[in-house]
Amino acid sequence: MKKRYLGHSPLQVSEVCLGTMTFGQQNSESEAHAQLDRASAAGINFIDTAEMYPVPPRAGTCGRTEQIVGNWLVRQPRQQVVVATKAAGPARGLNWIRGGRLSFDLDSLRAAVEGSLQRLRTDYVDLYQLHWPARNQPMFGQWQFVPAKECAATAIIETLEALATLVREGKIRYFGLSNEHPWGVMEFVRLAKEHDLPRPVSLQNAYSLLNRVYENGLAEVCYRENVSLLPYSPLAFGTLSGKYLADPKAAGRITEFAGFGQRYAKPNVAPAVAAYAELAHRHGLTPSQLALAFVYSRWFVASTIIGATNMAQLDENLAALAIQLPPAVLAEIDEIHLRYTNPAP
C-alpha cells in the first residue's frame, strides 16, 4: 500500500486509514481487533480515533474506543503505527467529557490528551486533532454561517500555544484540524507562521460524492499551505452503498441511531445516490466501489478514512483501492455532481 507524507511533517501514512468510531458500540473488542489485524496485514499503518468515540456519543461509552485500540496497540511495534486521535470541542452538549470543560486552552487540552494517552496505552500521539472548531461555524449537516450564533471561544493563538506546549512535553508529535473551514485553516497557518508555532499538517473533513464542498476553497488553501486532507465518510454513512434506495429501513447507523444521519436526509440525496448507483452498475461496479474509488483517486487526498461494521465491508473497502476509474466515468461523475451539487454538505 502506498504511503504519503502528512503536510510538511515526516509522518508517512498509508493511503487508507482505519476509522474506529464503531468500536465499542457496533463492534465488540474482539471484532475491532480482528479489523485492526486485517487492516495491518493489508498495509494500513494509520489508525484514527477520538476521545468521544464510539458514536453516537454517550456518557456510558465515552472513551471505550480508545481503550479498545489501546489494548491492540500495546501488542504492536509502536513506531510502526501512526496513531491519530481527537479532542472534543465545546458547544455540542457533551458535558460528560472532561467534566464539561471542552475549551481548547492548555489545561483542557492537556487533560484531554493525557486521558487519551492513558486509554491508548502509549506515551505519545502521532497526530492530535481538534475535533471541530471552538468558534461558531456550521458543522455536521449545517450549511449556513449564522452570525447571530456567535459565542465565546478560546482564541486560536492560545490554542496554538497550548499545542506547542504539548509538543514540547512529548505528548503529541503533530497536530491537525477537523471539520474546519477556509478561514479557520488560514488563521491557524497564519498565526503559526507569525509566532513560530507548530503548523497544522492535516485537515479531517467529510468528503464524498455527496459532499465535495472541500473543492470550493479548501482545496486551494490546503494545497498552497501544505495541509493534507484526510477525508471521512467516503460512503456517506453507507448511503452511497445504495442500500437505502431498496430499503429505507435497511440496517445501518442512519436507521439504528435516531437523528444520526441529518446530513443525508436532504431532498437531493436520494436522486443523487440513484444516479451514482446507475452509473456504477452500468460500468460493472458496485455503488460502494464507485464511491470509494472516486475518493481514493483525488489528487488532494493523503489518506482516506474508512470504517466498517463487519469484515466483508472492510474487505470491499480495501479492494476498491485496485479500481482505476477511467476518464469517461470521472466525466460522468462530474455531470451528476453538476446536476445534484453537494446534496449532503
C-alpha positions, 0 to 999 in steps of 0.5 A: 500500500502506498504511503504519503507524507502528512503536510510538511511533517515526516509522518508517512501514512498509508493511503487508507486509514482505519476509522474506529468510531464503531468500536465499542458500540457496533463492534465488540473488542474482539471484532475491532481487533480482528479489523485492526489485524486485517487492516495491518496485514493489508498495509494500513499503518494509520489508525484514527480515533477520538476521545468521544468515540464510539458514536453516537456519543454517550456518557456510558461509552465515552472513551471505550474506543480508545481503550479498545485500540489501546489494548491492540496497540500495546501488542504492536511495534509502536513506531510502526503505527501512526496513531491519530486521535481527537479532542472534543470541542465545546458547544455540542452538549457533551458535558460528560467529557472532561467534566464539561470543560471542552475549551481548547486552552492548555489545561483542557487540552492537556487533560484531554490528551493525557486521558487519551494517552492513558486509554491508548496505552502509549506515551505519545500521539502521532497526530492530535486533532481538534475535533471541530472548531471552538468558534461558531461555524456550521458543522455536521449537516449545517450549511449556513454561517449564522452570525447571530450564533456567535459565542465565546471561544478560546482564541486560536493563538492560545490554542496554538500555544497550548499545542506547542506546549504539548509538543514540547512535553512529548505528548503529541508529535503533530497536530491537525484540524477537523471539520474546519473551514477556509478561514479557520485553516488560514488563521491557524497557518497564519498565526503559526507562521507569525509566532513560530508555532507548530503548523497544522499538517492535516485537515479531517473533513467529510468528503464524498460524492455527496459532499465535495464542498472541500473543492470550493476553497479548501482545496486551494488553501490546503494545497498552497499551505501544505495541509493534507486532507484526510477525508471521512465518510467516503460512503456517506454513512453507507448511503452511497452503498445504495442500500437505502434506495431498496430499503429505507429501513435497511440496517445501518447507523442512519436507521439504528441511531435516531437523528444520526444521519441529518446530513443525508436526509436532504431532498437531493440525496436520494436522486443523487445516490440513484444516479451514482448507483446507475452509473456504477452498475452500468460500468460493472461496479458496485455503488460502494466501489464507485464511491470509494474509488472516486475518493481514493483517486483525488489528487488532494487526498493523503489518506482516506478514512474508512470504517466498517461494521463487519469484515466483508465491508472492510474487505470491499473497502480495501479492494476498491483501492485496485479500481482505476476509474477511467476518464469517461466515468470521472466525466460522468461523475462530474455531470451528476455532481453538476446536476445534484451539487453537494446534496449532503454538505 
